[in-house]
């Protein structure tokens, strides 16, 4: 969704060139930064879930071998 909004802002700036306001640039920049933060957050979440799954698997594996 953020990518789509960023693309719309870029298209609006390109079609309105050279009359592009600072506000328009700020909105486009906000969507670009937000998209980057969202991707980073998703990657961090995926890494965290992978570590949790690996720890659970190791714990269950150790418990199963001891029994």
mmCIF file of the N, C-alpha and C atoms, coordinates in Angstrom:
data_MODEL
# 
_entry.id   MODEL 
# 
loop_
_atom_site.group_PDB 
_atom_site.id 
_atom_site.type_symbol 
_atom_site.label_atom_id 
_atom_site.label_alt_id 
_atom_site.label_comp_id 
_atom_site.label_asym_id 
_atom_site.label_entity_id 
_atom_site.label_seq_id 
_atom_site.pdbx_PDB_ins_code 
_atom_site.Cartn_x 
_atom_site.Cartn_y 
_atom_site.Cartn_z 
_atom_site.occupancy 
_atom_site.B_iso_or_equiv 
_atom_site.pdbx_formal_charge 
_atom_site.auth_seq_id 
_atom_site.auth_comp_id 
_atom_site.auth_asym_id 
_atom_site.auth_atom_id 
_atom_site.pdbx_PDB_model_num 
ATOM 1   N N  . UNK A 1 1  ? 0.822  -1.188  0.000   1.00 0.00 ? 1  UNK A N  1 
ATOM 2   C CA . UNK A 1 1  ? 0.000  0.000   0.000   1.00 0.00 ? 1  UNK A CA 1 
ATOM 3   C C  . UNK A 1 1  ? 0.872  1.261   0.000   1.00 0.00 ? 1  UNK A C  1 
ATOM 4   N N  . UNK A 1 2  ? 1.931  1.225   0.824   1.00 0.00 ? 2  UNK A N  1 
ATOM 5   C CA . UNK A 1 2  ? 2.823  2.388   0.864   1.00 0.00 ? 2  UNK A CA 1 
ATOM 6   C C  . UNK A 1 2  ? 3.519  2.587   -0.479  1.00 0.00 ? 2  UNK A C  1 
ATOM 7   N N  . UNK A 1 3  ? 3.860  1.480   -1.136  1.00 0.00 ? 3  UNK A N  1 
ATOM 8   C CA . UNK A 1 3  ? 4.510  1.574   -2.439  1.00 0.00 ? 3  UNK A CA 1 
ATOM 9   C C  . UNK A 1 3  ? 3.583  2.198   -3.472  1.00 0.00 ? 3  UNK A C  1 
ATOM 10  N N  . UNK A 1 4  ? 2.327  1.799   -3.442  1.00 0.00 ? 4  UNK A N  1 
ATOM 11  C CA . UNK A 1 4  ? 1.342  2.361   -4.368  1.00 0.00 ? 4  UNK A CA 1 
ATOM 12  C C  . UNK A 1 4  ? 1.185  3.865   -4.136  1.00 0.00 ? 4  UNK A C  1 
ATOM 13  N N  . UNK A 1 5  ? 1.096  4.262   -2.870  1.00 0.00 ? 5  UNK A N  1 
ATOM 14  C CA . UNK A 1 5  ? 0.969  5.690   -2.557  1.00 0.00 ? 5  UNK A CA 1 
ATOM 15  C C  . UNK A 1 5  ? 2.212  6.468   -2.993  1.00 0.00 ? 5  UNK A C  1 
ATOM 16  N N  . UNK A 1 6  ? 3.370  5.863   -2.801  1.00 0.00 ? 6  UNK A N  1 
ATOM 17  C CA . UNK A 1 6  ? 4.609  6.505   -3.243  1.00 0.00 ? 6  UNK A CA 1 
ATOM 18  C C  . UNK A 1 6  ? 4.605  6.680   -4.765  1.00 0.00 ? 6  UNK A C  1 
ATOM 19  N N  . UNK A 1 7  ? 4.180  5.647   -5.473  1.00 0.00 ? 7  UNK A N  1 
ATOM 20  C CA . UNK A 1 7  ? 4.130  5.717   -6.936  1.00 0.00 ? 7  UNK A CA 1 
ATOM 21  C C  . UNK A 1 7  ? 3.157  6.786   -7.416  1.00 0.00 ? 7  UNK A C  1 
ATOM 22  N N  . UNK A 1 8  ? 2.014  6.897   -6.756  1.00 0.00 ? 8  UNK A N  1 
ATOM 23  C CA . UNK A 1 8  ? 1.038  7.929   -7.123  1.00 0.00 ? 8  UNK A CA 1 
ATOM 24  C C  . UNK A 1 8  ? 1.656  9.312   -6.940  1.00 0.00 ? 8  UNK A C  1 
ATOM 25  N N  . UNK A 1 9  ? 2.375  9.508   -5.838  1.00 0.00 ? 9  UNK A N  1 
ATOM 26  C CA . UNK A 1 9  ? 3.010  10.802  -5.591  1.00 0.00 ? 9  UNK A CA 1 
ATOM 27  C C  . UNK A 1 9  ? 4.060  11.112  -6.655  1.00 0.00 ? 9  UNK A C  1 
ATOM 28  N N  . UNK A 1 10 ? 4.823  10.120  -7.060  1.00 0.00 ? 10 UNK A N  1 
ATOM 29  C CA . UNK A 1 10 ? 5.839  10.333  -8.099  1.00 0.00 ? 10 UNK A CA 1 
ATOM 30  C C  . UNK A 1 10 ? 5.170  10.696  -9.424  1.00 0.00 ? 10 UNK A C  1 
ATOM 31  N N  . UNK A 1 11 ? 4.100  9.989   -9.769  1.00 0.00 ? 11 UNK A N  1 
ATOM 32  C CA . UNK A 1 11 ? 3.379  10.302  -11.004 1.00 0.00 ? 11 UNK A CA 1 
ATOM 33  C C  . UNK A 1 11 ? 2.820  11.722  -10.953 1.00 0.00 ? 11 UNK A C  1 
ATOM 34  N N  . UNK A 1 12 ? 2.249  12.107  -9.819  1.00 0.00 ? 12 UNK A N  1 
ATOM 35  C CA . UNK A 1 12 ? 1.714  13.463  -9.683  1.00 0.00 ? 12 UNK A CA 1 
ATOM 36  C C  . UNK A 1 12 ? 2.817  14.510  -9.821  1.00 0.00 ? 12 UNK A C  1 
ATOM 37  N N  . UNK A 1 13 ? 3.976  14.224  -9.250  1.00 0.00 ? 13 UNK A N  1 
ATOM 38  C CA . UNK A 1 13 ? 5.082  15.185  -9.377  1.00 0.00 ? 13 UNK A CA 1 
ATOM 39  C C  . UNK A 1 13 ? 5.590  15.260  -10.807 1.00 0.00 ? 13 UNK A C  1 
ATOM 40  N N  . UNK A 1 14 ? 5.655  14.111  -11.486 1.00 0.00 ? 14 UNK A N  1 
ATOM 41  C CA . UNK A 1 14 ? 6.135  14.112  -12.866 1.00 0.00 ? 14 UNK A CA 1 
ATOM 42  C C  . UNK A 1 14 ? 5.166  14.820  -13.804 1.00 0.00 ? 14 UNK A C  1 
ATOM 43  N N  . UNK A 1 15 ? 3.872  14.608  -13.589 1.00 0.00 ? 15 UNK A N  1 
ATOM 44  C CA . UNK A 1 15 ? 2.891  15.257  -14.472 1.00 0.00 ? 15 UNK A CA 1 
ATOM 45  C C  . UNK A 1 15 ? 2.751  16.744  -14.152 1.00 0.00 ? 15 UNK A C  1 
ATOM 46  N N  . UNK A 1 16 ? 3.077  17.143  -12.933 1.00 0.00 ? 16 UNK A N  1 
ATOM 47  C CA . UNK A 1 16 ? 2.961  18.544  -12.550 1.00 0.00 ? 16 UNK A CA 1 
ATOM 48  C C  . UNK A 1 16 ? 4.240  19.340  -12.712 1.00 0.00 ? 16 UNK A C  1 
ATOM 49  N N  . UNK A 1 17 ? 5.322  18.671  -13.124 1.00 0.00 ? 17 UNK A N  1 
ATOM 50  C CA . UNK A 1 17 ? 6.611  19.350  -13.257 1.00 0.00 ? 17 UNK A CA 1 
ATOM 51  C C  . UNK A 1 17 ? 6.507  20.497  -14.243 1.00 0.00 ? 17 UNK A C  1 
ATOM 52  N N  . UNK A 1 18 ? 7.046  21.625  -14.008 1.00 0.00 ? 18 UNK A N  1 
ATOM 53  C CA . UNK A 1 18 ? 7.966  22.044  -12.954 1.00 0.00 ? 18 UNK A CA 1 
ATOM 54  C C  . UNK A 1 18 ? 7.269  22.659  -11.741 1.00 0.00 ? 18 UNK A C  1 
ATOM 55  N N  . UNK A 1 19 ? 5.946  22.645  -11.736 1.00 0.00 ? 19 UNK A N  1 
ATOM 56  C CA . UNK A 1 19 ? 5.201  23.235  -10.611 1.00 0.00 ? 19 UNK A CA 1 
ATOM 57  C C  . UNK A 1 19 ? 4.947  22.195  -9.519  1.00 0.00 ? 19 UNK A C  1 
ATOM 58  N N  . UNK A 1 20 ? 6.000  21.806  -8.830  1.00 0.00 ? 20 UNK A N  1 
ATOM 59  C CA . UNK A 1 20 ? 5.903  20.817  -7.749  1.00 0.00 ? 20 UNK A CA 1 
ATOM 60  C C  . UNK A 1 20 ? 6.139  21.553  -6.437  1.00 0.00 ? 20 UNK A C  1 
ATOM 61  N N  . UNK A 1 21 ? 5.189  21.436  -5.533  1.00 0.00 ? 21 UNK A N  1 
ATOM 62  C CA . UNK A 1 21 ? 5.308  22.147  -4.260  1.00 0.00 ? 21 UNK A CA 1 
ATOM 63  C C  . UNK A 1 21 ? 6.206  21.374  -3.290  1.00 0.00 ? 21 UNK A C  1 
ATOM 64  N N  . UNK A 1 22 ? 6.690  22.082  -2.309  1.00 0.00 ? 22 UNK A N  1 
ATOM 65  C CA . UNK A 1 22 ? 7.510  21.457  -1.264  1.00 0.00 ? 22 UNK A CA 1 
ATOM 66  C C  . UNK A 1 22 ? 6.669  20.460  -0.474  1.00 0.00 ? 22 UNK A C  1 
ATOM 67  N N  . UNK A 1 23 ? 5.392  20.765  -0.306  1.00 0.00 ? 23 UNK A N  1 
ATOM 68  C CA . UNK A 1 23 ? 4.498  19.850  0.399   1.00 0.00 ? 23 UNK A CA 1 
ATOM 69  C C  . UNK A 1 23 ? 4.346  18.526  -0.335  1.00 0.00 ? 23 UNK A C  1 
ATOM 70  N N  . UNK A 1 24 ? 4.233  18.602  -1.651  1.00 0.00 ? 24 UNK A N  1 
ATOM 71  C CA . UNK A 1 24 ? 4.123  17.386  -2.474  1.00 0.00 ? 24 UNK A CA 1 
ATOM 72  C C  . UNK A 1 24 ? 5.381  16.531  -2.326  1.00 0.00 ? 24 UNK A C  1 
ATOM 73  N N  . UNK A 1 25 ? 6.523  17.168  -2.352  1.00 0.00 ? 25 UNK A N  1 
ATOM 74  C CA . UNK A 1 25 ? 7.797  16.461  -2.185  1.00 0.00 ? 25 UNK A CA 1 
ATOM 75  C C  . UNK A 1 25 ? 7.873  15.844  -0.793  1.00 0.00 ? 25 UNK A C  1 
ATOM 76  N N  . UNK A 1 26 ? 7.410  16.565  0.213   1.00 0.00 ? 26 UNK A N  1 
ATOM 77  C CA . UNK A 1 26 ? 7.438  16.058  1.585   1.00 0.00 ? 26 UNK A CA 1 
ATOM 78  C C  . UNK A 1 26 ? 6.542  14.829  1.728   1.00 0.00 ? 26 UNK A C  1 
ATOM 79  N N  . UNK A 1 27 ? 5.375  14.850  1.111   1.00 0.00 ? 27 UNK A N  1 
ATOM 80  C CA . UNK A 1 27 ? 4.465  13.705  1.184   1.00 0.00 ? 27 UNK A CA 1 
ATOM 81  C C  . UNK A 1 27 ? 5.087  12.501  0.488   1.00 0.00 ? 27 UNK A C  1 
ATOM 82  N N  . UNK A 1 28 ? 5.644  12.709  -0.683  1.00 0.00 ? 28 UNK A N  1 
ATOM 83  C CA . UNK A 1 28 ? 6.292  11.608  -1.411  1.00 0.00 ? 28 UNK A CA 1 
ATOM 84  C C  . UNK A 1 28 ? 7.463  11.047  -0.608  1.00 0.00 ? 28 UNK A C  1 
ATOM 85  N N  . UNK A 1 29 ? 8.231  11.932  -0.013  1.00 0.00 ? 29 UNK A N  1 
ATOM 86  C CA . UNK A 1 29 ? 9.358  11.501  0.810   1.00 0.00 ? 29 UNK A CA 1 
ATOM 87  C C  . UNK A 1 29 ? 8.880  10.706  2.020   1.00 0.00 ? 29 UNK A C  1 
ATOM 88  N N  . UNK A 1 30 ? 7.790  11.141  2.642   1.00 0.00 ? 30 UNK A N  1 
ATOM 89  C CA . UNK A 1 30 ? 7.246  10.426  3.797   1.00 0.00 ? 30 UNK A CA 1 
ATOM 90  C C  . UNK A 1 30 ? 6.853  9.001   3.413   1.00 0.00 ? 30 UNK A C  1 
ATOM 91  N N  . UNK A 1 31 ? 6.188  8.839   2.252   1.00 0.00 ? 31 UNK A N  1 
ATOM 92  C CA . UNK A 1 31 ? 5.815  7.499   1.805   1.00 0.00 ? 31 UNK A CA 1 
ATOM 93  C C  . UNK A 1 31 ? 7.046  6.651   1.516   1.00 0.00 ? 31 UNK A C  1 
ATOM 94  N N  . UNK A 1 32 ? 8.078  7.241   0.940   1.00 0.00 ? 32 UNK A N  1 
ATOM 95  C CA . UNK A 1 32 ? 9.308  6.505   0.665   1.00 0.00 ? 32 UNK A CA 1 
ATOM 96  C C  . UNK A 1 32 ? 9.961  6.032   1.964   1.00 0.00 ? 32 UNK A C  1 
ATOM 97  N N  . UNK A 1 33 ? 10.081 6.919   2.929   1.00 0.00 ? 33 UNK A N  1 
ATOM 98  C CA . UNK A 1 33 ? 10.682 6.551   4.211   1.00 0.00 ? 33 UNK A CA 1 
ATOM 99  C C  . UNK A 1 33 ? 9.825  5.521   4.946   1.00 0.00 ? 33 UNK A C  1 
ATOM 100 N N  . UNK A 1 34 ? 8.517  5.719   4.926   1.00 0.00 ? 34 UNK A N  1 
ATOM 101 C CA . UNK A 1 34 ? 7.618  4.782   5.602   1.00 0.00 ? 34 UNK A CA 1 
ATOM 102 C C  . UNK A 1 34 ? 7.722  3.392   4.996   1.00 0.00 ? 34 UNK A C  1 
ATOM 103 N N  . UNK A 1 35 ? 7.848  3.338   3.683   1.00 0.00 ? 35 UNK A N  1 
ATOM 104 C CA . UNK A 1 35 ? 7.990  2.046   3.009   1.00 0.00 ? 35 UNK A CA 1 
ATOM 105 C C  . UNK A 1 35 ? 9.280  1.356   3.457   1.00 0.00 ? 35 UNK A C  1 
ATOM 106 N N  . UNK A 1 36 ? 10.350 2.106   3.549   1.00 0.00 ? 36 UNK A N  1 
ATOM 107 C CA . UNK A 1 36 ? 11.619 1.543   4.005   1.00 0.00 ? 36 UNK A CA 1 
ATOM 108 C C  . UNK A 1 36 ? 11.535 1.032   5.430   1.00 0.00 ? 36 UNK A C  1 
ATOM 109 N N  . UNK A 1 37 ? 10.899 1.796   6.302   1.00 0.00 ? 37 UNK A N  1 
ATOM 110 C CA . UNK A 1 37 ? 10.733 1.363   7.693   1.00 0.00 ? 37 UNK A CA 1 
ATOM 111 C C  . UNK A 1 37 ? 9.842  0.122   7.778   1.00 0.00 ? 37 UNK A C  1 
ATOM 112 N N  . UNK A 1 38 ? 8.792  0.079   6.977   1.00 0.00 ? 38 UNK A N  1 
ATOM 113 C CA . UNK A 1 38 ? 7.884  -1.072  6.998   1.00 0.00 ? 38 UNK A CA 1 
ATOM 114 C C  . UNK A 1 38 ? 8.595  -2.337  6.528   1.00 0.00 ? 38 UNK A C  1 
ATOM 115 N N  . UNK A 1 39 ? 9.399  -2.223  5.494   1.00 0.00 ? 39 UNK A N  1 
ATOM 116 C CA . UNK A 1 39 ? 10.157 -3.384  5.011   1.00 0.00 ? 39 UNK A CA 1 
ATOM 117 C C  . UNK A 1 39 ? 11.149 -3.846  6.074   1.00 0.00 ? 39 UNK A C  1 
ATOM 118 N N  . UNK A 1 40 ? 11.835 -2.901  6.694   1.00 0.00 ? 40 UNK A N  1 
ATOM 119 C CA . UNK A 1 40 ? 12.784 -3.255  7.758   1.00 0.00 ? 40 UNK A CA 1 
ATOM 120 C C  . UNK A 1 40 ? 12.078 -3.938  8.923   1.00 0.00 ? 40 UNK A C  1 
ATOM 121 N N  . UNK A 1 41 ? 10.928 -3.422  9.303   1.00 0.00 ? 41 UNK A N  1 
ATOM 122 C CA . UNK A 1 41 ? 10.159 -4.012  10.395  1.00 0.00 ? 41 UNK A CA 1 
ATOM 123 C C  . UNK A 1 41 ? 9.710  -5.428  10.049  1.00 0.00 ? 41 UNK A C  1 
ATOM 124 N N  . UNK A 1 42 ? 9.258  -5.639  8.824   1.00 0.00 ? 42 UNK A N  1 
ATOM 125 C CA . UNK A 1 42 ? 8.833  -6.978  8.400   1.00 0.00 ? 42 UNK A CA 1 
ATOM 126 C C  . UNK A 1 42 ? 10.007 -7.956  8.398   1.00 0.00 ? 42 UNK A C  1 
ATOM 127 N N  . UNK A 1 43 ? 11.169 -7.511  7.938   1.00 0.00 ? 43 UNK A N  1 
ATOM 128 C CA . UNK A 1 43 ? 12.350 -8.379  7.952   1.00 0.00 ? 43 UNK A CA 1 
ATOM 129 C C  . UNK A 1 43 ? 12.771 -8.710  9.377   1.00 0.00 ? 43 UNK A C  1 
ATOM 130 N N  . UNK A 1 44 ? 12.713 -7.738  10.264  1.00 0.00 ? 44 UNK A N  1 
ATOM 131 C CA . UNK A 1 44 ? 13.048 -7.974  11.662  1.00 0.00 ? 44 UNK A CA 1 
ATOM 132 C C  . UNK A 1 44 ? 12.059 -8.955  12.294  1.00 0.00 ? 44 UNK A C  1 
ATOM 133 N N  . UNK A 1 45 ? 10.789 -8.805  11.992  1.00 0.00 ? 45 UNK A N  1 
ATOM 134 C CA . UNK A 1 45 ? 9.771  -9.722  12.492  1.00 0.00 ? 45 UNK A CA 1 
ATOM 135 C C  . UNK A 1 45 ? 10.014 -11.140 11.971  1.00 0.00 ? 45 UNK A C  1 
ATOM 136 N N  . UNK A 1 46 ? 10.326 -11.268 10.687  1.00 0.00 ? 46 UNK A N  1 
ATOM 137 C CA . UNK A 1 46 ? 10.586 -12.588 10.107  1.00 0.00 ? 46 UNK A CA 1 
ATOM 138 C C  . UNK A 1 46 ? 11.808 -13.232 10.754  1.00 0.00 ? 46 UNK A C  1 
ATOM 139 N N  . UNK A 1 47 ? 12.855 -12.459 10.980  1.00 0.00 ? 47 UNK A N  1 
ATOM 140 C CA . UNK A 1 47 ? 14.058 -12.975 11.633  1.00 0.00 ? 47 UNK A CA 1 
ATOM 141 C C  . UNK A 1 47 ? 13.753 -13.405 13.067  1.00 0.00 ? 47 UNK A C  1 
ATOM 142 N N  . UNK A 1 48 ? 12.994 -12.594 13.782  1.00 0.00 ? 48 UNK A N  1 
ATOM 143 C CA . UNK A 1 48 ? 12.618 -12.928 15.161  1.00 0.00 ? 48 UNK A CA 1 
ATOM 144 C C  . UNK A 1 48 ? 11.812 -14.218 15.210  1.00 0.00 ? 48 UNK A C  1 
ATOM 145 N N  . UNK A 1 49 ? 10.845 -14.361 14.326  1.00 0.00 ? 49 UNK A N  1 
ATOM 146 C CA . UNK A 1 49 ? 10.030 -15.576 14.299  1.00 0.00 ? 49 UNK A CA 1 
ATOM 147 C C  . UNK A 1 49 ? 10.864 -16.802 13.924  1.00 0.00 ? 49 UNK A C  1 
ATOM 148 N N  . UNK A 1 50 ? 11.839 -16.627 13.027  1.00 0.00 ? 50 UNK A N  1 
ATOM 149 C CA . UNK A 1 50 ? 12.711 -17.734 12.655  1.00 0.00 ? 50 UNK A CA 1 
ATOM 150 C C  . UNK A 1 50 ? 13.570 -18.169 13.835  1.00 0.00 ? 50 UNK A C  1 
ATOM 151 N N  . UNK A 1 51 ? 14.078 -17.219 14.595  1.00 0.00 ? 51 UNK A N  1 
ATOM 152 C CA . UNK A 1 51 ? 14.883 -17.552 15.780  1.00 0.00 ? 51 UNK A CA 1 
ATOM 153 C C  . UNK A 1 51 ? 14.024 -18.249 16.827  1.00 0.00 ? 51 UNK A C  1 
ATOM 154 N N  . UNK A 1 52 ? 12.819 -17.738 17.061  1.00 0.00 ? 52 UNK A N  1 
ATOM 155 C CA . UNK A 1 52 ? 11.915 -18.373 18.028  1.00 0.00 ? 52 UNK A CA 1 
ATOM 156 C C  . UNK A 1 52 ? 11.602 -19.804 17.596  1.00 0.00 ? 52 UNK A C  1 
ATOM 157 N N  . UNK A 1 53 ? 11.324 -20.015 16.326  1.00 0.00 ? 53 UNK A N  1 
ATOM 158 C CA . UNK A 1 53 ? 11.024 -21.360 15.827  1.00 0.00 ? 53 UNK A CA 1 
ATOM 159 C C  . UNK A 1 53 ? 12.234 -22.281 15.977  1.00 0.00 ? 53 UNK A C  1 
ATOM 160 N N  . UNK A 1 54 ? 13.431 -21.771 15.701  1.00 0.00 ? 54 UNK A N  1 
ATOM 161 C CA . UNK A 1 54 ? 14.639 -22.588 15.841  1.00 0.00 ? 54 UNK A CA 1 
ATOM 162 C C  . UNK A 1 54 ? 14.875 -22.965 17.299  1.00 0.00 ? 54 UNK A C  1 
ATOM 163 N N  . UNK A 1 55 ? 14.683 -22.022 18.215  1.00 0.00 ? 55 UNK A N  1 
ATOM 164 C CA . UNK A 1 55 ? 14.867 -22.311 19.637  1.00 0.00 ? 55 UNK A CA 1 
ATOM 165 C C  . UNK A 1 55 ? 13.842 -23.348 20.101  1.00 0.00 ? 55 UNK A C  1 
ATOM 166 N N  . UNK A 1 56 ? 12.603 -23.209 19.687  1.00 0.00 ? 56 UNK A N  1 
ATOM 167 C CA . UNK A 1 56 ? 11.572 -24.182 20.064  1.00 0.00 ? 56 UNK A CA 1 
ATOM 168 C C  . UNK A 1 56 ? 11.906 -25.567 19.528  1.00 0.00 ? 56 UNK A C  1 
ATOM 169 N N  . UNK A 1 57 ? 12.375 -25.602 18.288  1.00 0.00 ? 57 UNK A N  1 
ATOM 170 C CA . UNK A 1 57 ? 12.719 -26.893 17.676  1.00 0.00 ? 57 UNK A CA 1 
ATOM 171 C C  . UNK A 1 57 ? 13.877 -27.543 18.421  1.00 0.00 ? 57 UNK A C  1 
ATOM 172 N N  . UNK A 1 58 ? 14.871 -26.745 18.788  1.00 0.00 ? 58 UNK A N  1 
ATOM 173 C CA . UNK A 1 58 ? 16.005 -27.281 19.533  1.00 0.00 ? 58 UNK A CA 1 
ATOM 174 C C  . UNK A 1 58 ? 15.584 -27.770 20.908  1.00 0.00 ? 58 UNK A C  1 
ATOM 175 N N  . UNK A 1 59 ? 14.737 -27.033 21.586  1.00 0.00 ? 59 UNK A N  1 
ATOM 176 C CA . UNK A 1 59 ? 14.270 -27.438 22.913  1.00 0.00 ? 59 UNK A CA 1 
ATOM 177 C C  . UNK A 1 59 ? 13.459 -28.724 22.848  1.00 0.00 ? 59 UNK A C  1 
ATOM 178 N N  . UNK A 1 60 ? 12.579 -28.823 21.884  1.00 0.00 ? 60 UNK A N  1 
ATOM 179 C CA . UNK A 1 60 ? 11.767 -30.032 21.751  1.00 0.00 ? 60 UNK A CA 1 
ATOM 180 C C  . UNK A 1 60 ? 12.629 -31.207 21.314  1.00 0.00 ? 60 UNK A C  1 
ATOM 181 N N  . UNK A 1 61 ? 13.612 -30.948 20.486  1.00 0.00 ? 61 UNK A N  1 
ATOM 182 C CA . UNK A 1 61 ? 14.508 -32.007 20.039  1.00 0.00 ? 61 UNK A CA 1 
ATOM 183 C C  . UNK A 1 61 ? 15.336 -32.549 21.189  1.00 0.00 ? 61 UNK A C  1 
ATOM 184 N N  . UNK A 1 62 ? 15.832 -31.680 22.057  1.00 0.00 ? 62 UNK A N  1 
ATOM 185 C CA . UNK A 1 62 ? 16.623 -32.107 23.199  1.00 0.00 ? 62 UNK A CA 1 
ATOM 186 C C  . UNK A 1 62 ? 15.749 -32.889 24.168  1.00 0.00 ? 62 UNK A C  1 
ATOM 187 N N  . UNK A 1 63 ? 14.539 -32.435 24.403  1.00 0.00 ? 63 UNK A N  1 
ATOM 188 C CA . UNK A 1 63 ? 13.616 -33.107 25.317  1.00 0.00 ? 63 UNK A CA 1 
ATOM 189 C C  . UNK A 1 63 ? 13.228 -34.490 24.783  1.00 0.00 ? 63 UNK A C  1 
ATOM 190 N N  . UNK A 1 64 ? 13.006 -34.594 23.477  1.00 0.00 ? 64 UNK A N  1 
ATOM 191 C CA . UNK A 1 64 ? 12.616 -35.881 22.878  1.00 0.00 ? 64 UNK A CA 1 
ATOM 192 C C  . UNK A 1 64 ? 13.757 -36.890 22.944  1.00 0.00 ? 64 UNK A C  1 
ATOM 193 N N  . UNK A 1 65 ? 14.994 -36.458 22.782  1.00 0.00 ? 65 UNK A N  1 
ATOM 194 C CA . UNK A 1 65 ? 16.134 -37.365 22.834  1.00 0.00 ? 65 UNK A CA 1 
ATOM 195 C C  . UNK A 1 65 ? 16.418 -37.838 24.262  1.00 0.00 ? 65 UNK A C  1 
ATOM 196 N N  . UNK A 1 66 ? 16.121 -37.014 25.239  1.00 0.00 ? 66 UNK A N  1 
ATOM 197 C CA . UNK A 1 66 ? 16.370 -37.376 26.645  1.00 0.00 ? 66 UNK A CA 1 
ATOM 198 C C  . UNK A 1 66 ? 15.363 -38.402 27.140  1.00 0.00 ? 66 UNK A C  1 
ATOM 199 N N  . UNK A 1 67 ? 14.206 -38.443 26.551  1.00 0.00 ? 67 UNK A N  1 
ATOM 200 C CA . UNK A 1 67 ? 13.154 -39.359 27.031  1.00 0.00 ? 67 UNK A CA 1 
ATOM 201 C C  . UNK A 1 67 ? 13.336 -40.712 26.469  1.00 0.00 ? 67 UNK A C  1 
# 
